[in-house]
């Protein structure tokens, strides 16, 4: 009996002694961390996707707590709602970044692009791109081996044999992992567009082929041939033709859809139906829309 | 026992279908397309105008730097255009297109078949001549020859190793050259020895070419210092580091060059070109191309002018058969499939291989069964299964730690894998990325050093 009591007493005394030592050690070697960092991190989604440009959510939280002006940084996944909460925690002004989405600028499908050769190597776009241009005549387009699908941590991308790369609007958080994984730079992170009746309206050029018109057309039926019709009809100077391909600047585009009827190869794609053909007068119908909210800062991320 | 390299190696089926077919000169085509980048390094800069009349052997593009090579016209005629063309990988490259008119050679070129034995030039002049004549490694890697011969200060070259191994299955162009032009090759070796100021050279030949070994051994008696070294049959014996190991018993350390162990390696094709350039004043305007493959009607060896379309070579060997699944530029182990055949033969085109549909299909990929066969066969002593995994997972620091940069991309791991895993595909990808990082670091360090 006695030995049991002695054991308990010794262990208890040892425990107390070590606790005191540990307390002083922890005081001495304490690393101060802004408690706000933990608070901010708790608000962040915690996917560690790296879409913000920092190493994981903790990295972003640290950067947010440190920075005096946080308007330029933010979490693309959480969006405005999360950033507003963080802004109140930190007592700083949050930037009002426009919600964005990944857009695949290629409508690659077997029906529009004829295969000229066949690749049966490792199923990876990066490897295929290191070997050769493409299975089709277009050296710029989607290769279709799904590096973007593998890169997406939110299960938002799939490859449809008919439509090419399909981005799920609900799931995509615009972290940019797919755009980084794509060796052909087909995927671009663009503004989601203004929501009308619960649907975001946006228009983009579904082609990145920099070949001259006839060459591009020979390779793919739905290639942009840089005819310039869309640029001519655009009232907002949002469309530029560069390197034989049209590009719509999403900071200028108002998603009126006038260009959609002009494209001879249907290389333009929109999330809404094209306006009826003789273009309606601006006031008559929805197409020409009021400018996007004035407080929206134009994103500085050009092509 | 015959010599060979010490670690790894495989035995692919030889299939030397065209070994018995003598070298035939292919007729000059109606038009040639001569690319400006036929070598490793900076592309050459064109020095002729559209519409200019050129002769065979005339300089049409000047080297674009030290690691670069001159390009000469392989035909006589008019420069039609200088424009982009789509190469065998589908990438755009610049080329000079020449319409052929007659066959008028530069007067300075000695076209007789006599062997010129007297080497008049001094070592420095020989290297300058080789550079002027646009010579590059003829084995396929196309590294400019004059760069290899310029031994850096502080290094000493002790022996020249001539690669007559031709370890790639199917290919026979070097074999035929050794049989039909042995004197010229040996003279080339002599010239190279003089350029390097050494008195020792090995010619490594695998023992599946006994006729070439016999012929060269017999003739080499008249060339002091030249040893013909028969080697045991093993792939990839033609790799520089493997060949030095096999012939000289020296291992090139990781990250080092052959010159660090006192060796310079050149291909037999290069030795032949060196002879022609130095003694006959003939630039690199034609090469021996082996057109072969099981579905092909007449596997042959052709002497082809640079710039001739690959399709013309295949046509001369019987045309593309119905059962053709792949056309490969180079050998089956390290060659690359072409996406079309309307591409020119360049300085590095050692072979054109046609495969039937069944052969060219890649077998289905299964899981790694940890058998370590790839580790056993890797001639560089690497762990391909690990490197491919690290590359796929983008763990580049670890990959570098496991010496991914030492991979010579011989494909032995792919060949031996019982699960048909695309090991080399991933390793090559990782190697590219690690190489880019290393180059960026080196450039940053250089910039920082210059600032100071």
Contacts between the chains, C-beta under 8 A, distances in Angstrom:
chain1	res1	chain2	res2	distance
A	116	B	339	6.9
A	116	B	340	7.3
A	117	B	339	4.5
A	117	B	340	7.5
A	120	B	361	6.6
A	120	B	362	4.6
A	121	B	362	6.5
A	121	B	422	6.2
A	121	B	425	5.8
A	122	B	365	7.7
A	122	B	422	3.7
A	122	B	425	4.2
A	122	B	426	6.7
A	124	B	392	7.9
A	124	B	425	7.6
A	124	B	426	7.8
A	124	B	429	7.6
A	126	B	429	5.6
A	127	B	422	7.5
A	127	B	425	4.8
A	127	B	426	7.0
A	127	B	428	7.7
A	127	B	429	5.4
A	130	B	428	6.7
A	130	B	429	6.1
A	130	B	432	6.4
A	131	B	89	6.8
A	131	B	336	7.0
A	131	B	337	8.0
A	132	B	89	4.3
A	132	B	90	4.8
A	132	B	91	7.7
A	132	B	336	7.9
A	132	B	337	7.8
A	132	B	339	5.6
A	133	B	86	7.7
A	133	B	89	6.5
A	133	B	90	2.7
A	133	B	91	6.0
A	133	B	339	7.1
A	134	B	90	6.3
A	139	B	90	5.6
A	139	B	91	7.3
A	139	B	92	7.7
